[in-house]
Amino acid sequence: MHGRPLKRLPRSFELRTSADAEPLAACWLIAEWPIVAAAPAKCCFANLPETTSKKNFFWMVKTRWWVEHSYEELKDK
């Protein structure tokens, strides 16, 4: 699978948990989007600093996925 350039959501984009909630801090939208697909396969948000290197960024994303995947497997047992 090929990657796409990373983009941080602009500060003018306000993400809220509900209509009357305070806006959340600026964050990354991480999407697994195969080139041939019309829409992302999976996505999540991350609040890593803008100064995070791509290597560390992807390491943290993969680690997060592993933890969530392991948790789901343990929950199913």
Contacts in CASP RR format, 6 or more apart in sequence:
PFRMAT RR
TARGET T0000
AUTHOR 0000-0000-0000
METHOD contacts of the structure
MODEL  1
MHGRPLKRLPRSFELRTSADAEPLAACWLIAEWPIVAAAPAKCCFANLPE
TTSKKNFFWMVKTRWWVEHSYEELKDK
1 32 0 8 1.000
1 34 0 8 1.000
1 35 0 8 1.000
2 35 0 8 1.000
4 31 0 8 1.000
4 33 0 8 1.000
6 28 0 8 1.000
6 54 0 8 1.000
6 57 0 8 1.000
7 29 0 8 1.000
8 26 0 8 1.000
8 27 0 8 1.000
8 28 0 8 1.000
8 50 0 8 1.000
9 15 0 8 1.000
9 26 0 8 1.000
9 27 0 8 1.000
9 28 0 8 1.000
9 29 0 8 1.000
10 26 0 8 1.000
11 26 0 8 1.000
14 23 0 8 1.000
14 24 0 8 1.000
15 23 0 8 1.000
15 24 0 8 1.000
15 27 0 8 1.000
15 45 0 8 1.000
16 22 0 8 1.000
16 23 0 8 1.000
16 24 0 8 1.000
17 24 0 8 1.000
25 47 0 8 1.000
27 45 0 8 1.000
27 46 0 8 1.000
27 47 0 8 1.000
28 45 0 8 1.000
28 46 0 8 1.000
28 47 0 8 1.000
28 48 0 8 1.000
28 57 0 8 1.000
29 43 0 8 1.000
29 44 0 8 1.000
29 45 0 8 1.000
30 43 0 8 1.000
30 44 0 8 1.000
30 45 0 8 1.000
30 46 0 8 1.000
30 61 0 8 1.000
31 40 0 8 1.000
31 42 0 8 1.000
31 43 0 8 1.000
32 40 0 8 1.000
32 41 0 8 1.000
32 42 0 8 1.000
32 43 0 8 1.000
33 39 0 8 1.000
33 40 0 8 1.000
33 41 0 8 1.000
34 41 0 8 1.000
44 64 0 8 1.000
46 57 0 8 1.000
46 60 0 8 1.000
46 61 0 8 1.000
46 64 0 8 1.000
48 57 0 8 1.000
48 60 0 8 1.000
52 60 0 8 1.000
END
